[in-house]
Amino acid sequence: MNDLPIELLRTFVATVDRGSMARAAQLARRTPSAVSLQMSKLGGLVGQPLFQRHGRSQVLTRAGQTLLGCAREILEASDRATAALSKNRIEGPVRFGAVQDLADTLLPHALAEFAKQNPAITLHVEVGSSALLLDEARAGDLDFVLCFQSRRAPRVIRREPGVWLGHRSLASRDPVPIAVLEPSCSLCETGIQALERAGRRYNVVVRTPSLSGLRAALEAGLAIGSRTPLLRSGAIEILGEAERLPPLPEVGFALQIPRALNPAARRVASLVRQVIARDETPSAAPMAPMRAAS
């Protein structure tokens, strides 16, 4: 097999991350046909096709899935080597946004270590709702966003089960006391809708604007709430079928990169993607945006 050019690998990863060759072309400022030719060339070098048609979309073949992990490692090593050997340090501000579910749990330690090791890169992290962060990224105020999966942010890097959280004794009450976020939160709304479909009576007893307030209400035994296991702490228990609570859908966390990143932002985005996608529990397996063809 011939050597695999860095440029082709970078376009390949961008195609997967963006979900299509057309979106990768926008990111790389190339034409879609140029990206398609690059992927054909890379497939020829590998000796196997990397994508195949599945309905209206392209999906990764097994060879493509195998190459994806290797390509990420190669690109990250290349970026590290370039930074280490460059006379000009990678520096400058990096602005990104994250929903509170991730900003409060998975990111703080990793970002603190990154800041110590990269003092020339200044991090500006904004915590907010997915809609607000995506609007700011589109306007150019944020380099990238970690948010809930949606049509605006389809690139899922982590999945968590939707669960009920709180003190077990509260789940048997009728009506069951509920804590919700305000302004309106899709995860809380999903929980309320599930209760209504299941015929369970409920009473919203806590309304709070912050995830820390929601966690405090659950820990204090004031109410139960619908979220992901990431919110679990202290006395909070995971509740479910045994407590006659309806099942909740899976929750996807996405990485949205609206435009080409500078070297500093690319390094930070690579770090947070690894941290968020890391498979630490069976429920937290990262999902590729393009599934492997069987």
C-alpha positions in Angstrom: 0.0 0.0 0.0 1.2 3.5 -0.8 1.7 6.2 1.8 -1.5 8.1 2.6 -1.2 11.9 2.1 -2.1 14.1 5.1 -4.3 16.3 2.8 -6.5 13.4 1.8 -6.8 12.1 5.3 -7.8 15.6 6.5 -10.5 15.8 3.9 -11.7 12.3 4.7 -12.1 13.2 8.4 -13.9 16.4 7.5 -16.3 14.5 5.3 -17.2 12.2 8.2 -17.4 14.9 10.8 -19.5 17.1 8.6 -21.8 14.3 7.5 -21.3 14.7 3.7 -18.8 15.6 1.0 -20.8 18.7 0.2 -20.4 20.1 3.7 -16.7 19.0 3.8 -16.2 21.0 0.6 -17.6 24.1 2.3 -15.3 23.6 5.2 -12.3 23.1 3.1 -13.3 25.8 0.6 -13.3 23.3 -2.3 -15.9 22.2 -4.8 -17.9 19.0 -4.0 -16.5 17.3 -7.1 -12.9 18.0 -5.9 -13.7 16.4 -2.5 -15.3 13.4 -4.3 -12.1 13.0 -6.4 -10.0 13.2 -3.3 -12.0 10.4 -1.6 -11.8 8.3 -4.8 -8.1 8.7 -4.8 -7.8 7.8 -1.1 -10.0 4.7 -1.7 -7.7 3.8 -4.5 -4.6 4.1 -2.3 -6.3 2.0 0.5 -7.4 -0.6 -2.1 -11.0 -0.6 -0.9 -13.9 1.8 -1.1 -14.4 4.0 1.9 -18.0 5.0 1.3 -21.0 3.4 -0.3 -24.5 4.7 -1.1 -27.3 4.0 1.4 -30.5 5.7 0.2 -29.7 9.3 -0.3 -26.7 9.4 1.9 -23.1 8.0 1.9 -22.2 5.6 4.7 -18.8 4.4 5.7 -17.8 0.9 4.7 -15.9 -1.3 7.2 -12.7 -0.2 5.6 -13.8 3.4 6.1 -14.5 2.8 9.7 -11.1 1.3 10.2 -9.4 4.1 8.4 -11.3 6.8 10.4 -9.7 6.0 13.7 -6.2 5.7 12.2 -6.7 9.0 10.3 -7.6 10.9 13.4 -4.4 9.6 15.2 -2.3 10.5 12.2 -3.7 14.1 11.9 -3.4 14.7 15.7 0.2 13.5 15.6 0.9 15.7 12.6 -0.5 18.7 14.3 1.5 18.0 17.5 4.7 17.7 15.4 4.1 20.8 13.5 3.5 22.8 16.7 6.5 21.3 18.4 8.9 22.1 15.5 7.4 25.4 14.5 9.3 28.6 15.4 6.0 30.3 15.9 4.0 28.9 18.7 0.3 28.1 18.2 -1.4 30.9 20.1 -4.4 33.1 20.3 -7.9 32.9 21.7 -10.2 30.0 21.1 -13.9 30.6 21.7 -16.3 27.7 21.9 -19.6 26.9 23.5 -20.9 23.9 25.5 -24.2 22.9 27.0 -24.1 22.8 30.8 -24.5 19.0 30.9 -20.9 18.8 29.4 -19.4 22.0 30.8 -20.2 21.0 34.4 -19.1 17.3 34.2 -16.7 16.1 31.5 -14.7 19.2 30.5 -13.4 21.1 33.5 -10.4 18.9 34.4 -9.3 18.4 30.8 -9.5 22.1 30.0 -7.6 23.0 33.1 -4.8 20.6 32.1 -4.8 21.9 28.6 -4.5 25.5 29.8 -1.4 24.6 31.9 0.3 22.8 28.9 -0.7 25.5 26.3 -0.3 28.9 28.0 -0.2 30.7 24.7 -3.8 29.6 23.9 -6.5 31.5 25.7 -9.8 29.6 26.2 -13.1 31.4 26.2 -15.9 28.9 27.1 -19.5 30.0 26.9 -22.2 27.9 28.6 -25.7 28.1 27.2 -28.6 26.4 25.4 -27.9 24.6 22.1 -30.0 27.1 20.1 -28.1 30.1 21.5 -24.7 28.6 21.0 -25.4 27.5 17.4 -26.7 31.0 16.6 -23.4 32.5 17.9 -21.3 30.0 16.1 -23.1 30.8 12.8 -22.6 34.5 13.5 -18.8 33.9 13.9 -18.7 34.6 17.6 -17.7 30.9 18.5 -15.3 28.6 16.8 -17.2 25.5 17.5 -20.0 24.2 19.7 -20.7 21.1 21.9 -24.5 20.8 22.1 -27.4 18.4 21.9 -27.9 16.6 18.6 -30.4 18.3 16.2 -30.9 19.0 12.5 -28.6 22.0 13.0 -26.0 19.8 14.7 -26.1 16.2 13.3 -22.5 15.2 14.1 -23.0 13.0 17.2 -19.8 12.2 19.2 -21.4 10.7 22.3 -24.7 9.1 23.3 -26.2 8.8 26.7 -29.5 7.1 27.8 -32.3 9.3 28.9 -33.1 8.4 32.5 -35.1 9.5 35.5 -33.1 10.8 38.4 -33.9 11.5 42.1 -34.8 9.8 45.3 -36.6 6.5 44.8 -39.2 7.2 47.5 -40.5 10.2 45.4 -41.4 8.1 42.4 -44.3 6.3 44.2 -46.1 9.6 44.9 -49.3 10.5 43.1 -48.9 13.0 41.6 -45.1 12.5 41.2 -43.1 15.8 41.9 -41.1 17.0 39.0 -38.2 19.5 38.7 -37.7 21.3 35.3 -35.4 23.8 33.8 -36.6 27.2 32.6 -36.6 28.5 30.0 -38.0 25.4 28.3 -35.6 22.4 28.0 -36.2 19.6 25.5 -35.0 16.9 27.9 -37.5 18.1 30.6 -40.3 18.4 28.0 -39.6 14.8 26.8 -39.9 13.5 30.4 -43.3 15.3 30.9 -44.6 14.1 27.6 -43.6 10.5 28.5 -45.4 10.8 31.8 -48.5 12.0 30.1 -48.5 9.2 27.5 -48.0 6.7 30.4 -51.0 8.2 32.3 -48.8 9.2 35.3 -50.0 12.3 37.1 -47.2 14.8 37.9 -46.8 18.2 39.6 -44.0 20.6 38.7 -42.7 21.7 42.1 -39.3 23.1 41.1 -38.5 25.5 38.2 -34.8 26.5 37.9 -32.7 28.3 35.3 -29.6 26.2 35.9 -28.5 22.6 35.8 -26.8 23.1 39.2 -30.2 24.2 40.6 -31.8 21.1 39.1 -29.2 18.8 40.6 -29.6 20.5 44.0 -33.4 19.9 43.9 -32.9 16.2 43.0 -30.2 15.7 45.7 -32.4 17.4 48.4 -35.3 15.1 47.6 -37.6 17.8 46.4 -38.5 16.2 43.1 -37.3 13.8 40.3 -36.3 14.9 36.9 -35.4 13.6 33.4 -31.8 14.0 32.2 -28.8 11.7 31.5 -26.6 9.8 33.9 -24.1 12.6 33.6 -26.1 14.6 36.2 -26.0 11.8 38.8 -24.2 12.6 42.0 -24.5 12.2 45.8 -27.8 10.9 46.8 -29.3 11.0 43.3 -30.4 7.6 42.0 -31.3 6.4 38.5 -34.9 5.5 38.4 -37.0 3.7 35.8 -39.4 0.8 35.1 -39.3 -0.5 38.7 -40.7 2.8 39.8 -43.4 2.8 37.2 -41.6 5.6 35.3 -41.9 5.5 31.4 -38.7 4.9 29.3 -37.0 7.9 27.8 -35.2 8.2 24.5 -31.4 8.3 24.0 -29.7 11.7 24.1 -27.0 12.6 21.5 -24.3 15.2 22.1 -22.9 16.8 18.9 -19.8 18.7 17.8 -20.7 21.5 15.4 -17.9 23.2 13.5 -19.3 25.9 11.2 -16.2 26.9 9.4 -12.5 26.0 9.0 -10.6 26.2 12.3 -7.3 27.9 12.9 -4.5 25.7 14.4 -5.3 26.7 18.0 -9.0 26.0 17.7 -8.3 22.8 15.8 -6.2 21.6 18.7 -8.8 22.5 21.3 -11.6 20.9 19.2 -9.6 17.7 18.9 -9.1 17.6 22.7 -12.7 18.1 23.6 -13.9 15.6 21.0 -11.6 13.0 22.6 -12.8 13.8 26.1 -16.5 13.8 25.3 -16.4 10.7 23.0 -14.3 8.7 25.4 -16.0 5.4 26.2 -16.0 5.5 30.0 -19.3 3.6 30.6 -21.3 1.2 28.4 -23.9 3.9 28.0 -21.4 6.4 26.7 -20.2 4.8 23.5 -19.3 7.3 20.8 -21.3 7.1 17.6 -19.9 7.9 14.2 -22.1 10.1 12.1 -21.9 7.6 9.3 -22.6 4.0 10.2 -20.6 1.2 8.8 -22.2 -0.7 5.9 -22.8 -4.4 6.7 
